[in-house]
Amino acid sequence: MKNNLLASKTLPLYNKRILITAPRNYVSRLATEIINYGGVPIIMPTIETCYLSSYKKLDNCLNNISQFNYIAFTSRNGINALINRLETLNIPRSYLDNCQLIAIGKDAQRLKEMGLKVAIMPKEPSPLGIVSELAKIDNIEKQSILIPIPQVIGISEPDIIPNFITALERLGMKINPVYAYQTRCLETSLYDMEIDLIKQGKIDVIAFSSTAEIESFLQLVNNTQLFKQCLIACFGPYTAGNARKLGLTVDIVGKDYHSFTGFVEAIADYLTPSNSSEIYA
């Protein structure tokens, strides 16, 4: 036991409290990576994904899937929501073979695990990375693309999806964004204990994996002075850019943002002993 304790103390995030704001369906993967690096994950999902009140538009698209050349998934939530609707409608997953599937990073692996073929997995794991790959295809003009997107409630819609749609329109594609699930912010009353930890200066890093998480977090905390002493980490440059627009000082940005592994590695690199004297001087 003593040897195990000594080994754990050498881990770069040993005993560092990392606040996770990701939705619950992402939390376990991110928390596991933090634990592997010796950190203590503090779970505070600031947004949640919910069912829609009506799936009429999505169901219509799925019942007529052959009208689309591509389906572009920008998140794991979009994949799960669409697959759930297929099961509800008793449509086999193989029905999706009628069009080419596009997914980012680990989401592509998720589709493969479901027995589905992934036609495009962009090198840059972002919606604009999808655009770059589609731009290389001959006669992409007038090709139709279905995009499962979130209906955002209680916070402003992040600009990632609108920018994605605009970029696809510039390619001359027929764009069909359709709500597949709902994203909404959670209530402050759920997190009295977590907010107290922030107030007491007991959180070392706040880890944001999306812009929606940041905006909802700011609504929940409602006082930027409370977390001035926390390091702010963002999953990638898009999230970091929007964090700055929202008035945050970003300390850590993931460079390998294909997965949560790269995100936690970036946090660990920042907090290695060679840097710690500068950070906490």
Buried (B, 14 or more C-beta within 10 A) or exposed (E): EEEEEEEEEEBBBBEBBBBBBBBEEBBEBBBEBBBEBBBBBBBBBBBBBEEBEEBEBBBEBBEEBEEBBBBBBBBBBBBBBBBBBBEEEEBEBEBBEEBBBBBBBBBBEBBBEEEBEBBBBBEBBBBEBBBEBBEEBEEBEEBBBBBBBBBBEBBEBBBBBEBBBEBBEEBEBBBBBBBBBBBBBBEEEEBEEBBEBBBEEEBBBBBBBBBBBBBBBBBBBEEEEBBEEBBBBBBBBBBBBBBEEEEBEBBBBBEEBBBBBBBBBBBBEBBEEEEEEEEEE
